[in-house]
Amino acid sequence: MEKQNYRQLISISKSNVLPAFGLAILIFFNGLAYLNNSIFLDKIIMGSFIVGLVLFSKVRGESNMEKSDTDENF
């Protein structure tokens, strides 16, 4: 029972770390473009918004999938 909980915790952390890291990189590059007065800042922000939504939906989808898996076990 304890091994199953540990595996579930590891899978949750693995599935959330990569998208969170990607969002942090997006925020970093947006800040860098803003500080350097980028002429393409409007295009960078729109692209980051789209990629951010994809990453956010991936995190939400995986957390909902894991939640439904644990509900089926009971």
C-alpha positions in Angstrom: 0.0 0.0 0.0 2.8 2.4 0.9 4.7 1.7 -2.4 1.6 2.5 -4.4 1.2 5.9 -2.6 4.9 6.6 -3.2 4.6 5.8 -6.9 1.5 8.0 -7.2 3.4 10.9 -5.6 6.3 10.4 -7.9 4.1 10.4 -11.0 2.3 13.5 -9.8 5.5 15.4 -9.3 6.9 14.2 -12.7 3.8 15.3 -14.6 3.8 18.8 -13.0 7.5 19.6 -13.0 8.0 19.9 -16.7 5.0 22.1 -17.6 5.8 24.4 -14.5 9.4 24.6 -15.7 8.2 25.5 -19.2 5.9 28.3 -17.8 8.8 29.7 -15.8 10.9 29.8 -19.0 8.1 31.6 -20.8 7.8 34.2 -18.0 11.6 34.7 -18.1 11.8 35.3 -21.8 8.8 37.7 -21.7 10.5 39.7 -19.0 13.8 39.7 -20.9 12.0 40.9 -24.1 10.2 43.6 -22.1 13.4 44.9 -20.4 15.2 45.0 -23.8 12.4 46.9 -25.5 11.8 44.2 -28.1 10.0 45.4 -31.2 8.3 42.0 -31.4 7.0 42.0 -27.8 3.4 41.8 -29.0 4.1 38.7 -31.0 6.2 37.1 -28.2 3.4 37.7 -25.7 0.7 36.2 -28.0 2.9 33.1 -28.7 3.6 32.8 -25.0 -0.1 33.0 -24.2 -0.9 30.2 -26.5 1.9 28.0 -25.3 1.0 28.8 -21.7 -2.6 27.7 -22.3 -1.4 24.5 -23.7 0.9 23.8 -20.8 -1.7 24.8 -18.3 -4.3 22.5 -19.9 -1.8 19.7 -19.9 -1.3 20.1 -16.1 -5.1 20.3 -15.5 -5.8 17.3 -17.8 -3.2 15.1 -16.1 -4.4 16.0 -12.6 -8.0 15.3 -13.6 -6.9 11.9 -15.0 -5.0 11.0 -11.9 -8.0 12.0 -9.7 -10.3 9.8 -11.7 -7.9 6.9 -11.4 -7.8 7.2 -7.7 -11.6 7.4 -7.5 -11.9 4.1 -9.4 -9.7 2.3 -6.9 -12.2 3.0 -4.1 
